[in-house]
Amino acid sequence: MTITAIPQLAFTTNAKEAMTYYATILGGEVSFTYLKDLDPTSAAPDLVAHAVLTSECGVTIYASDDCMTGGSDENIGSSRTDVALVSDDHGSVDHLTGVIEAIAAEGTMVCPVSVQPWGDLFGCATDKYGNTWMVNLPAS
């Protein structure tokens, strides 16, 4: 049996913007299902009910807007999400470093990608939407 965990990012009203941004960093494509696709009479038809980013490196991320309240909540950030990208391919160092640097360019660098005391290559940045991204490459 194989079980896969996929992060589900929550946004107030900007899931489309965020997922499009993540696709520029990770590569890949995003598909969107809007509230109007599910309910043509929705009071907030352009909110994202479900988005799927399938990246070129095999990462899948889900996201949605706050469809339960029609995007009226001022801050959904209390349900902040951390996304960890882990690889055992030592050829992916440049890619993982590029991801963290791109996220930090419009967000905040928390820990530049470097060898940590536990031996792994690790880096971490918070994006402009408040989600923290970590990359890890275990020591060989």
Rosetta constraint file for C-alpha pairs under 8 A:
AtomPair CA 6 CA 60 HARMONIC 6.35 0.50
AtomPair CA 6 CA 61 HARMONIC 5.89 0.50
AtomPair CA 6 CA 62 HARMONIC 6.88 0.50
AtomPair CA 7 CA 60 HARMONIC 7.81 0.50
AtomPair CA 7 CA 61 HARMONIC 5.48 0.50
AtomPair CA 7 CA 62 HARMONIC 6.05 0.50
AtomPair CA 7 CA 81 HARMONIC 7.84 0.50
AtomPair CA 7 CA 83 HARMONIC 6.86 0.50
AtomPair CA 8 CA 61 HARMONIC 6.35 0.50
AtomPair CA 8 CA 62 HARMONIC 4.53 0.50
AtomPair CA 8 CA 63 HARMONIC 5.06 0.50
AtomPair CA 8 CA 64 HARMONIC 7.67 0.50
AtomPair CA 9 CA 61 HARMONIC 7.63 0.50
AtomPair CA 9 CA 62 HARMONIC 6.17 0.50
AtomPair CA 9 CA 63 HARMONIC 4.43 0.50
AtomPair CA 9 CA 64 HARMONIC 6.63 0.50
AtomPair CA 9 CA 80 HARMONIC 7.97 0.50
AtomPair CA 9 CA 81 HARMONIC 6.46 0.50
AtomPair CA 10 CA 15 HARMONIC 7.40 0.50
AtomPair CA 10 CA 63 HARMONIC 5.73 0.50
AtomPair CA 10 CA 64 HARMONIC 5.45 0.50
AtomPair CA 10 CA 65 HARMONIC 6.00 0.50
AtomPair CA 10 CA 66 HARMONIC 6.89 0.50
AtomPair CA 10 CA 76 HARMONIC 7.09 0.50
AtomPair CA 10 CA 79 HARMONIC 7.43 0.50
AtomPair CA 10 CA 80 HARMONIC 7.88 0.50
AtomPair CA 11 CA 15 HARMONIC 5.45 0.50
AtomPair CA 11 CA 63 HARMONIC 7.47 0.50
AtomPair CA 11 CA 64 HARMONIC 6.17 0.50
AtomPair CA 11 CA 65 HARMONIC 4.70 0.50
AtomPair CA 11 CA 66 HARMONIC 6.08 0.50
AtomPair CA 11 CA 76 HARMONIC 6.35 0.50
AtomPair CA 11 CA 77 HARMONIC 7.75 0.50
AtomPair CA 12 CA 65 HARMONIC 5.15 0.50
AtomPair CA 12 CA 66 HARMONIC 4.95 0.50
AtomPair CA 12 CA 71 HARMONIC 5.13 0.50
AtomPair CA 12 CA 72 HARMONIC 7.46 0.50
AtomPair CA 12 CA 73 HARMONIC 6.65 0.50
AtomPair CA 12 CA 74 HARMONIC 7.28 0.50
AtomPair CA 12 CA 75 HARMONIC 6.80 0.50
AtomPair CA 12 CA 76 HARMONIC 5.89 0.50
AtomPair CA 13 CA 47 HARMONIC 6.31 0.50
AtomPair CA 13 CA 48 HARMONIC 7.75 0.50
AtomPair CA 13 CA 65 HARMONIC 5.11 0.50
AtomPair CA 13 CA 66 HARMONIC 6.58 0.50
AtomPair CA 13 CA 71 HARMONIC 5.41 0.50
AtomPair CA 14 CA 18 HARMONIC 6.22 0.50
AtomPair CA 14 CA 65 HARMONIC 6.65 0.50
AtomPair CA 15 CA 19 HARMONIC 5.93 0.50
AtomPair CA 15 CA 47 HARMONIC 8.00 0.50
AtomPair CA 15 CA 48 HARMONIC 6.37 0.50
AtomPair CA 15 CA 51 HARMONIC 7.73 0.50
AtomPair CA 15 CA 63 HARMONIC 6.34 0.50
AtomPair CA 15 CA 64 HARMONIC 5.62 0.50
AtomPair CA 15 CA 65 HARMONIC 5.50 0.50
AtomPair CA 16 CA 20 HARMONIC 6.06 0.50
AtomPair CA 16 CA 32 HARMONIC 7.63 0.50
AtomPair CA 16 CA 48 HARMONIC 6.70 0.50
AtomPair CA 16 CA 51 HARMONIC 7.67 0.50
AtomPair CA 17 CA 21 HARMONIC 6.17 0.50
AtomPair CA 18 CA 22 HARMONIC 6.18 0.50
AtomPair CA 18 CA 129 HARMONIC 7.39 0.50
AtomPair CA 19 CA 23 HARMONIC 6.16 0.50
AtomPair CA 19 CA 30 HARMONIC 6.93 0.50
AtomPair CA 19 CA 51 HARMONIC 7.54 0.50
AtomPair CA 19 CA 53 HARMONIC 6.86 0.50
AtomPair CA 19 CA 63 HARMONIC 7.45 0.50
AtomPair CA 20 CA 24 HARMONIC 6.57 0.50
AtomPair CA 20 CA 30 HARMONIC 6.89 0.50
AtomPair CA 21 CA 25 HARMONIC 6.73 0.50
AtomPair CA 22 CA 26 HARMONIC 6.02 0.50
AtomPair CA 22 CA 27 HARMONIC 7.79 0.50
AtomPair CA 23 CA 27 HARMONIC 4.88 0.50
AtomPair CA 23 CA 28 HARMONIC 5.69 0.50
AtomPair CA 23 CA 29 HARMONIC 6.31 0.50
AtomPair CA 23 CA 30 HARMONIC 6.93 0.50
AtomPair CA 23 CA 53 HARMONIC 6.81 0.50
AtomPair CA 23 CA 55 HARMONIC 6.94 0.50
AtomPair CA 24 CA 28 HARMONIC 7.78 0.50
AtomPair CA 25 CA 99 HARMONIC 6.15 0.50
AtomPair CA 25 CA 102 HARMONIC 6.59 0.50
AtomPair CA 25 CA 103 HARMONIC 7.63 0.50
AtomPair CA 26 CA 55 HARMONIC 5.83 0.50
AtomPair CA 26 CA 56 HARMONIC 7.05 0.50
AtomPair CA 26 CA 57 HARMONIC 7.50 0.50
AtomPair CA 26 CA 99 HARMONIC 6.82 0.50
AtomPair CA 27 CA 55 HARMONIC 5.26 0.50
AtomPair CA 27 CA 56 HARMONIC 5.45 0.50
AtomPair CA 27 CA 57 HARMONIC 7.75 0.50
AtomPair CA 28 CA 53 HARMONIC 6.95 0.50
AtomPair CA 28 CA 54 HARMONIC 5.57 0.50
AtomPair CA 28 CA 55 HARMONIC 3.91 0.50
AtomPair CA 28 CA 56 HARMONIC 4.83 0.50
AtomPair CA 29 CA 53 HARMONIC 5.72 0.50
AtomPair CA 29 CA 54 HARMONIC 5.63 0.50
AtomPair CA 29 CA 55 HARMONIC 6.39 0.50
AtomPair CA 30 CA 51 HARMONIC 6.71 0.50
AtomPair CA 30 CA 52 HARMONIC 5.42 0.50
AtomPair CA 30 CA 53 HARMONIC 4.33 0.50
AtomPair CA 30 CA 54 HARMONIC 6.45 0.50
AtomPair CA 31 CA 51 HARMONIC 5.57 0.50
AtomPair CA 31 CA 52 HARMONIC 5.35 0.50
AtomPair CA 31 CA 53 HARMONIC 6.69 0.50
AtomPair CA 32 CA 48 HARMONIC 6.63 0.50
AtomPair CA 32 CA 49 HARMONIC 7.72 0.50
AtomPair CA 32 CA 50 HARMONIC 5.99 0.50
AtomPair CA 32 CA 51 HARMONIC 4.50 0.50
AtomPair CA 32 CA 52 HARMONIC 6.75 0.50
AtomPair CA 33 CA 37 HARMONIC 6.32 0.50
AtomPair CA 33 CA 38 HARMONIC 7.91 0.50
AtomPair CA 33 CA 48 HARMONIC 5.98 0.50
AtomPair CA 33 CA 49 HARMONIC 5.60 0.50
AtomPair CA 33 CA 50 HARMONIC 5.16 0.50
AtomPair CA 33 CA 51 HARMONIC 6.25 0.50
AtomPair CA 34 CA 38 HARMONIC 6.96 0.50
AtomPair CA 34 CA 45 HARMONIC 6.59 0.50
AtomPair CA 34 CA 46 HARMONIC 5.81 0.50
AtomPair CA 34 CA 47 HARMONIC 5.65 0.50
AtomPair CA 34 CA 48 HARMONIC 4.46 0.50
AtomPair CA 34 CA 49 HARMONIC 5.01 0.50
AtomPair CA 34 CA 50 HARMONIC 6.90 0.50
AtomPair CA 35 CA 39 HARMONIC 5.87 0.50
AtomPair CA 35 CA 40 HARMONIC 7.47 0.50
AtomPair CA 35 CA 42 HARMONIC 6.46 0.50
AtomPair CA 35 CA 44 HARMONIC 6.95 0.50
AtomPair CA 35 CA 45 HARMONIC 4.91 0.50
AtomPair CA 35 CA 46 HARMONIC 6.29 0.50
AtomPair CA 35 CA 47 HARMONIC 5.81 0.50
AtomPair CA 35 CA 48 HARMONIC 6.21 0.50
AtomPair CA 35 CA 49 HARMONIC 5.37 0.50
AtomPair CA 35 CA 67 HARMONIC 7.58 0.50
AtomPair CA 36 CA 40 HARMONIC 4.50 0.50
AtomPair CA 36 CA 41 HARMONIC 7.00 0.50
AtomPair CA 36 CA 42 HARMONIC 6.02 0.50
AtomPair CA 36 CA 44 HARMONIC 7.72 0.50
AtomPair CA 36 CA 45 HARMONIC 4.33 0.50
AtomPair CA 36 CA 46 HARMONIC 6.54 0.50
AtomPair CA 37 CA 45 HARMONIC 7.93 0.50
AtomPair CA 39 CA 45 HARMONIC 7.75 0.50
AtomPair CA 40 CA 45 HARMONIC 7.08 0.50
AtomPair CA 41 CA 45 HARMONIC 7.55 0.50
AtomPair CA 43 CA 70 HARMONIC 7.12 0.50
AtomPair CA 44 CA 67 HARMONIC 7.87 0.50
AtomPair CA 44 CA 70 HARMONIC 5.55 0.50
AtomPair CA 44 CA 71 HARMONIC 7.83 0.50
AtomPair CA 47 CA 64 HARMONIC 7.96 0.50
AtomPair CA 47 CA 65 HARMONIC 5.90 0.50
AtomPair CA 47 CA 66 HARMONIC 7.82 0.50
AtomPair CA 47 CA 67 HARMONIC 6.68 0.50
AtomPair CA 47 CA 70 HARMONIC 7.46 0.50
AtomPair CA 47 CA 71 HARMONIC 7.59 0.50
AtomPair CA 48 CA 64 HARMONIC 5.23 0.50
AtomPair CA 48 CA 65 HARMONIC 5.17 0.50
AtomPair CA 48 CA 67 HARMONIC 7.43 0.50
AtomPair CA 49 CA 64 HARMONIC 5.25 0.50
AtomPair CA 49 CA 65 HARMONIC 6.26 0.50
AtomPair CA 49 CA 67 HARMONIC 6.40 0.50
AtomPair CA 50 CA 62 HARMONIC 6.98 0.50
AtomPair CA 50 CA 63 HARMONIC 5.89 0.50
AtomPair CA 50 CA 64 HARMONIC 4.90 0.50
AtomPair CA 50 CA 65 HARMONIC 7.81 0.50
AtomPair CA 51 CA 62 HARMONIC 5.47 0.50
AtomPair CA 51 CA 63 HARMONIC 5.08 0.50
AtomPair CA 51 CA 64 HARMONIC 6.06 0.50
AtomPair CA 52 CA 60 HARMONIC 6.93 0.50
AtomPair CA 52 CA 61 HARMONIC 5.81 0.50
AtomPair CA 52 CA 62 HARMONIC 4.72 0.50
AtomPair CA 52 CA 63 HARMONIC 6.72 0.50
AtomPair CA 53 CA 59 HARMONIC 7.81 0.50
AtomPair CA 53 CA 60 HARMONIC 5.50 0.50
AtomPair CA 53 CA 61 HARMONIC 5.15 0.50
AtomPair CA 53 CA 62 HARMONIC 6.45 0.50
AtomPair CA 54 CA 58 HARMONIC 6.75 0.50
AtomPair CA 54 CA 59 HARMONIC 6.00 0.50
AtomPair CA 54 CA 60 HARMONIC 4.69 0.50
AtomPair CA 54 CA 61 HARMONIC 6.84 0.50
AtomPair CA 55 CA 59 HARMONIC 5.17 0.50
AtomPair CA 55 CA 60 HARMONIC 6.31 0.50
AtomPair CA 59 CA 85 HARMONIC 7.95 0.50
AtomPair CA 65 CA 71 HARMONIC 6.76 0.50
AtomPair CA 66 CA 70 HARMONIC 6.19 0.50
AtomPair CA 66 CA 71 HARMONIC 4.97 0.50
AtomPair CA 66 CA 72 HARMONIC 7.85 0.50
AtomPair CA 66 CA 73 HARMONIC 7.62 0.50
AtomPair CA 66 CA 76 HARMONIC 7.80 0.50
AtomPair CA 67 CA 71 HARMONIC 6.07 0.50
AtomPair CA 69 CA 73 HARMONIC 6.83 0.50
AtomPair CA 76 CA 80 HARMONIC 7.87 0.50
AtomPair CA 77 CA 130 HARMONIC 7.13 0.50
AtomPair CA 80 CA 130 HARMONIC 6.90 0.50
AtomPair CA 80 CA 131 HARMONIC 5.95 0.50
AtomPair CA 81 CA 131 HARMONIC 5.41 0.50
AtomPair CA 81 CA 132 HARMONIC 6.64 0.50
AtomPair CA 82 CA 131 HARMONIC 5.82 0.50
AtomPair CA 82 CA 132 HARMONIC 4.65 0.50
AtomPair CA 82 CA 133 HARMONIC 5.75 0.50
AtomPair CA 82 CA 134 HARMONIC 7.42 0.50
AtomPair CA 83 CA 131 HARMONIC 7.56 0.50
AtomPair CA 83 CA 132 HARMONIC 6.25 0.50
AtomPair CA 83 CA 133 HARMONIC 4.81 0.50
AtomPair CA 83 CA 134 HARMONIC 6.14 0.50
AtomPair CA 84 CA 133 HARMONIC 5.87 0.50
AtomPair CA 84 CA 134 HARMONIC 4.60 0.50
AtomPair CA 84 CA 135 HARMONIC 5.72 0.50
AtomPair CA 84 CA 136 HARMONIC 7.43 0.50
AtomPair CA 85 CA 96 HARMONIC 7.94 0.50
AtomPair CA 85 CA 133 HARMONIC 7.54 0.50
AtomPair CA 85 CA 134 HARMONIC 6.05 0.50
AtomPair CA 85 CA 135 HARMONIC 4.71 0.50
AtomPair CA 85 CA 136 HARMONIC 6.37 0.50
AtomPair CA 86 CA 135 HARMONIC 5.73 0.50
AtomPair CA 86 CA 136 HARMONIC 4.81 0.50
AtomPair CA 86 CA 137 HARMONIC 5.95 0.50
AtomPair CA 87 CA 92 HARMONIC 7.24 0.50
AtomPair CA 87 CA 136 HARMONIC 6.57 0.50
AtomPair CA 87 CA 137 HARMONIC 5.31 0.50
AtomPair CA 87 CA 138 HARMONIC 7.50 0.50
AtomPair CA 88 CA 137 HARMONIC 5.76 0.50
AtomPair CA 88 CA 138 HARMONIC 6.29 0.50
AtomPair CA 89 CA 93 HARMONIC 7.96 0.50
AtomPair CA 89 CA 137 HARMONIC 7.55 0.50
AtomPair CA 90 CA 137 HARMONIC 7.16 0.50
AtomPair CA 92 CA 96 HARMONIC 6.12 0.50
AtomPair CA 93 CA 97 HARMONIC 6.02 0.50
AtomPair CA 93 CA 137 HARMONIC 7.61 0.50
AtomPair CA 94 CA 98 HARMONIC 6.00 0.50
AtomPair CA 95 CA 99 HARMONIC 6.28 0.50
AtomPair CA 96 CA 100 HARMONIC 6.52 0.50
AtomPair CA 96 CA 135 HARMONIC 6.20 0.50
AtomPair CA 97 CA 101 HARMONIC 6.16 0.50
AtomPair CA 97 CA 113 HARMONIC 5.97 0.50
AtomPair CA 97 CA 123 HARMONIC 7.58 0.50
AtomPair CA 97 CA 135 HARMONIC 7.89 0.50
AtomPair CA 98 CA 102 HARMONIC 5.96 0.50
AtomPair CA 99 CA 103 HARMONIC 6.21 0.50
AtomPair CA 100 CA 104 HARMONIC 6.07 0.50
AtomPair CA 100 CA 109 HARMONIC 7.75 0.50
AtomPair CA 100 CA 112 HARMONIC 7.61 0.50
AtomPair CA 100 CA 113 HARMONIC 7.50 0.50
AtomPair CA 100 CA 123 HARMONIC 6.81 0.50
AtomPair CA 100 CA 124 HARMONIC 6.40 0.50
AtomPair CA 100 CA 125 HARMONIC 5.93 0.50
AtomPair CA 100 CA 133 HARMONIC 7.20 0.50
AtomPair CA 100 CA 134 HARMONIC 7.48 0.50
AtomPair CA 100 CA 135 HARMONIC 7.36 0.50
AtomPair CA 101 CA 105 HARMONIC 6.04 0.50
AtomPair CA 101 CA 109 HARMONIC 7.62 0.50
AtomPair CA 101 CA 112 HARMONIC 7.90 0.50
AtomPair CA 101 CA 125 HARMONIC 7.85 0.50
AtomPair CA 102 CA 106 HARMONIC 7.31 0.50
AtomPair CA 103 CA 107 HARMONIC 5.88 0.50
AtomPair CA 103 CA 108 HARMONIC 7.60 0.50
AtomPair CA 103 CA 109 HARMONIC 7.95 0.50
AtomPair CA 103 CA 125 HARMONIC 6.37 0.50
AtomPair CA 103 CA 126 HARMONIC 6.92 0.50
AtomPair CA 103 CA 127 HARMONIC 5.27 0.50
AtomPair CA 103 CA 128 HARMONIC 7.69 0.50
AtomPair CA 103 CA 133 HARMONIC 7.92 0.50
AtomPair CA 104 CA 108 HARMONIC 4.70 0.50
AtomPair CA 104 CA 109 HARMONIC 4.81 0.50
AtomPair CA 104 CA 125 HARMONIC 5.50 0.50
AtomPair CA 104 CA 126 HARMONIC 6.58 0.50
AtomPair CA 104 CA 127 HARMONIC 6.32 0.50
AtomPair CA 105 CA 109 HARMONIC 7.96 0.50
AtomPair CA 106 CA 127 HARMONIC 6.66 0.50
AtomPair CA 106 CA 128 HARMONIC 5.78 0.50
AtomPair CA 107 CA 125 HARMONIC 7.14 0.50
AtomPair CA 107 CA 126 HARMONIC 5.58 0.50
AtomPair CA 107 CA 127 HARMONIC 4.33 0.50
AtomPair CA 107 CA 128 HARMONIC 4.46 0.50
AtomPair CA 107 CA 129 HARMONIC 7.94 0.50
AtomPair CA 108 CA 125 HARMONIC 5.60 0.50
AtomPair CA 108 CA 126 HARMONIC 5.13 0.50
AtomPair CA 108 CA 127 HARMONIC 6.48 0.50
AtomPair CA 108 CA 128 HARMONIC 7.68 0.50
AtomPair CA 109 CA 124 HARMONIC 6.60 0.50
AtomPair CA 109 CA 125 HARMONIC 4.41 0.50
AtomPair CA 109 CA 126 HARMONIC 6.49 0.50
AtomPair CA 110 CA 123 HARMONIC 7.64 0.50
AtomPair CA 110 CA 124 HARMONIC 5.31 0.50
AtomPair CA 110 CA 125 HARMONIC 4.84 0.50
AtomPair CA 110 CA 126 HARMONIC 6.88 0.50
AtomPair CA 111 CA 122 HARMONIC 7.84 0.50
AtomPair CA 111 CA 123 HARMONIC 5.07 0.50
AtomPair CA 111 CA 124 HARMONIC 4.88 0.50
AtomPair CA 111 CA 125 HARMONIC 6.59 0.50
AtomPair CA 112 CA 122 HARMONIC 7.67 0.50
AtomPair CA 112 CA 123 HARMONIC 4.94 0.50
AtomPair CA 112 CA 124 HARMONIC 6.42 0.50
AtomPair CA 112 CA 125 HARMONIC 7.82 0.50
AtomPair CA 113 CA 121 HARMONIC 6.43 0.50
AtomPair CA 113 CA 122 HARMONIC 5.14 0.50
AtomPair CA 113 CA 123 HARMONIC 3.84 0.50
AtomPair CA 113 CA 124 HARMONIC 7.11 0.50
AtomPair CA 113 CA 135 HARMONIC 7.75 0.50
AtomPair CA 114 CA 121 HARMONIC 5.21 0.50
AtomPair CA 114 CA 122 HARMONIC 5.66 0.50
AtomPair CA 114 CA 123 HARMONIC 6.46 0.50
AtomPair CA 115 CA 119 HARMONIC 5.94 0.50
AtomPair CA 115 CA 120 HARMONIC 5.54 0.50
AtomPair CA 115 CA 121 HARMONIC 4.28 0.50
AtomPair CA 115 CA 122 HARMONIC 6.30 0.50
AtomPair CA 116 CA 120 HARMONIC 5.62 0.50
AtomPair CA 116 CA 121 HARMONIC 6.09 0.50
AtomPair CA 116 CA 122 HARMONIC 6.46 0.50
AtomPair CA 119 CA 138 HARMONIC 7.26 0.50
AtomPair CA 119 CA 139 HARMONIC 5.46 0.50
AtomPair CA 120 CA 136 HARMONIC 6.69 0.50
AtomPair CA 120 CA 137 HARMONIC 5.71 0.50
AtomPair CA 120 CA 138 HARMONIC 4.50 0.50
AtomPair CA 120 CA 139 HARMONIC 4.65 0.50
AtomPair CA 121 CA 135 HARMONIC 7.97 0.50
AtomPair CA 121 CA 136 HARMONIC 5.65 0.50
AtomPair CA 121 CA 137 HARMONIC 5.01 0.50
AtomPair CA 121 CA 138 HARMONIC 6.37 0.50
AtomPair CA 121 CA 139 HARMONIC 6.96 0.50
AtomPair CA 122 CA 134 HARMONIC 7.21 0.50
AtomPair CA 122 CA 135 HARMONIC 5.56 0.50
AtomPair CA 122 CA 136 HARMONIC 4.52 0.50
AtomPair CA 122 CA 137 HARMONIC 6.49 0.50
AtomPair CA 123 CA 134 HARMONIC 5.67 0.50
AtomPair CA 123 CA 135 HARMONIC 5.33 0.50
AtomPair CA 123 CA 136 HARMONIC 6.77 0.50
AtomPair CA 124 CA 132 HARMONIC 7.01 0.50
AtomPair CA 124 CA 133 HARMONIC 5.59 0.50
AtomPair CA 124 CA 134 HARMONIC 4.30 0.50
AtomPair CA 124 CA 135 HARMONIC 6.39 0.50
AtomPair CA 125 CA 132 HARMONIC 5.67 0.50
AtomPair CA 125 CA 133 HARMONIC 5.42 0.50
AtomPair CA 125 CA 134 HARMONIC 6.65 0.50
AtomPair CA 126 CA 130 HARMONIC 5.90 0.50
AtomPair CA 126 CA 131 HARMONIC 5.49 0.50
AtomPair CA 126 CA 132 HARMONIC 4.11 0.50
AtomPair CA 126 CA 133 HARMONIC 6.06 0.50
AtomPair CA 127 CA 131 HARMONIC 5.50 0.50
AtomPair CA 127 CA 132 HARMONIC 6.20 0.50
AtomPair CA 127 CA 133 HARMONIC 7.36 0.50
